[in-house]
């Protein structure tokens, strides 16, 4: 009879062991996905920061040179390990494609910040007075990609 009792406990031990392994694997997957979502948020914020840095770079260049026209357009700015691709449209704005519609006395700056797989885009409109050379920021906003 002792052999029968041992044979009955073996499936119970295997069942409990299988449940413990399954819970461990599920916990590992949950930890992985939670860590990835946190990394995604961090990378997205870094992409936005790179995009804003690109806008600031173009603003500085316009303040220093009122007839600034980058060559090549768009140009690239490296911010740490991240990148920003900046398009500057002088007296033009983007409606359907980059720099396709007239806009007198203003610059449109579009900066696409990139951090690994995350991308965020920021756009700014700047007014430049042709007589005084005064530069005013009219708007700055994030654009959905």
N, C-alpha and C positions, 0 to 999 in steps of 0.2 A: 503493500500500500504506500509506502513513502515515495516510491517512484511516481505515482499518480499525482500526489500533492506537488511535487517538484515540477512536474509537467504542467500543472495548472498555474503555477506562479510565474513560469517563464513568459507566457503571453502578456501577463499583467505588467511585468517588469519592462518588456519591450514596448508596450503601449505607453507607459509612463515616460520611458526614455525618449520615445518618438515625440511625445507632446512637448517635452522639455527642449528637444532639439528644434522643433518647429517654432516654438516661442522665441528661442534664441535667434533663429534666422529672421523671423519677422521683426524682432527688435533691431537687428543689424540693418535691415532694409530701411526701417523708419529713421534710424539715426543717420544713415547715408542721405536720404532725401531731405531731412531737416537741415543737414549741413549744407547740401547743395542749394537749397532755397535761400539760406543766409548768404551764401557766396554770390548767388545771383543778384540779390539786393545790393550787396556791396559793389559788385562790378557795374551795376546799373548806375549807382551814384557816382562811381569813378568816371564813367562815360559822360555823365551830365557835367561833372566838374571839368573834364577835358573840353567839352563843347563850350562851356562858359569861358574857359581860358582862351579858346580860339576867338570868341567874340571880343574879349578884352584886347587880345593881340591886334586884331584888325582895327579896333577903335584907336589904339595908340598910334598905329601907322597912319590912320586918317588924320588924326590931330597933328602929327608931325609933318604930313605932306597932304595938303588939301586936295590935290589931284591924284591921289593914290589909286593906282590900277595894278593889281598884282599880276605878275607873270611868272609862272603859269597860274591860271585861274581855273580850278581851285588850287590853293597851296596847302601844304601839310605842316602842322606844328606838332612836335613831340613834347608831351607833358609827362615826365617820369617814364613809366612803362606804357603809357596810354597815348593815343593819337587823336588829333582833331583835323578834320579836313574842312578848310574855310573857303567859302565862295563869296567874293565881294562884287556886287553889282553897282556900278556908278551910274546914277540917273536912270536906273532900270530896276524893276522888281520882278519877282517870280510869281506867275499865275499858274501856268501849266508846266513849263520847263524853266530852267534857271535863266534869269535875266532876259525875259521875253516881252516885258511891257514897260513903256516909258514912265518915268517918275522924276520930274525935274527937281534939281537941287538936293537930291537925297541919295544916300547909300543904303543898300540892303545887304546885310551881312548874314550869311547862313553858315553855321558851324555844326558839323556832324562829329560828335565825340564817340570814340570807340574804345572799349575795354574788353578784350577777348571776343566773346560772342555777343556782348551787349552793345547797343547803339542808341544814342539819344541826340536829338537835334534841337538847336537853339537858333532863333532868328531875331535880328535887331534891325530897326530902321533908325538911321542917323541923318539929321538935317545939317547941311553946311551952308552958311550964309556966304554968298559970293562976294559981298562988299567988305564985311568985317572979318570973315574967316571964322566966325563963331561956330562951334560944333555943339549941337543939341541932340540928346538921345530922345527919340520920340516913343519908341516902344522896344521892349525886349520880352520875348516869350518862348516857351518850349513848344515845338511843333511835333505833332504825332507823325511817326514814320509809317 
